[in-house]
C-alpha cells in the first residue's frame, strides 16, 4: 500500500531539505520532556528485549505537535526494527488493512496515526490481529460466505490520536502495553528544545530570544520549532542577530501576540464575545459562525485557550473568561449570567 512508509534509521541531520526530520530527536537522550512516559517505555522496551519478544501495543494521545510520532520513531529505533507508517483515513477498506498486516515481518512496528478515524468494520478485523496474531478474512456473501484465518507474524501496533474519546472501548483496551497521554510542555522544556534546534540549525540566538519564543510557543515543540525557523528567516533578511527584538517583530508579522495567540485564536474569542455575549455557546454554533470545522476548533485551538485560562467548558457550552476580555482589551460588554 502506498501509504506504508518504512522508517529509515540513518542520521538525517545533514539533510537540509526536510527540516522537521532534521529536528526530530533520534536518541532518547535528545527527547526533552514527557519524563513519566519515557520511564514507562524504557521498562516496557527493556523487558521485551530481554524476553526477545516484540513490545506490546501502545497508544499515545494528546493535542497535535507534542511528539507522538517522534516517540513511535524512537521506539522503532530502540527496538532495532522497521516501522511502517499509515493513518486512519488512509485505511478505507478491510482489504487495505489486510494488505498492510500480511506484509509485516516478525518484530515490525505498525504506526497508525489518527487511529480514531478507522471505521468499525476495520476495527473488528484489527481486534484478533492485536490479540491473537491472526487475520480473519470473510470470502463471499450470504449463506455461502466462509472465513479464512491467516496467521500473522508477531508485531507491535503503535497508534496516535488527538481524540481519545472517539476510540471505542474495545479497541482502547487492546493496547496492552499502555495508553499514554502526552502533556503540554513547560516553558523551561520548550526553551531546551529551542536551544537544541538552534544548535542543529547553526543559529546564534540570544537567551532572551529563546525565552520570547518559548513564551509564545503554545507549550508545543512543533510550534516552537516553527517560530524559531521563521525568526531565523527574519533575522537573516534584516542582517541582524536573533535577538528578543527580532523575535517580537517577526512574530508580530505572523500575527502572534505575546501570549502566543494567532488571528484564529482571537477570532474565536471575539466571535464568542461579539455575537454570543461571551457564552455559554455550543461548539457547533461557534464553528458555524466562523465557517470552521468543529474538530479543528476542538483539537487545534481550544486546548491552548483553555490551558491559558481564556476559555472554559461548562455543561451549557463554551464561555469566555474575564482574562480573555482583559487580554483583548474589550470593555463594557454585557456578559450573560451563568
Secondary structure, 3 states (H helix, E strand, C coil): CCCCEECCCCCCCCCCCCHHHHHCCCCHHHCCCCHHHHHHHHHHHHHHHHHCCCCCCEEEECCCCCCHHHHHHHHHHHHCCCEEEEEHHHCCCHHHHHHHHHCCCCCCEEEEECHHHCCHHHHHHHHHHHHCCEEEEEECCHHHCEEEEEECCCCEEEEEECCHHHCCHHHHCCCCCEEEECCCCCHHHHHHHHHHHHHHCCCCECHHHHHHHHHCCCCCHHHHHHHHHHHHHHHHHHCCCECHHHHHHHHHHCCCCCCCCCHHHHHHHHHHHHHHCCEEECHHHHHHHHCCCHHHHHHHHHHHHHHCCCEEEECCEEEECHHHHHHHCCCCCCCCCC
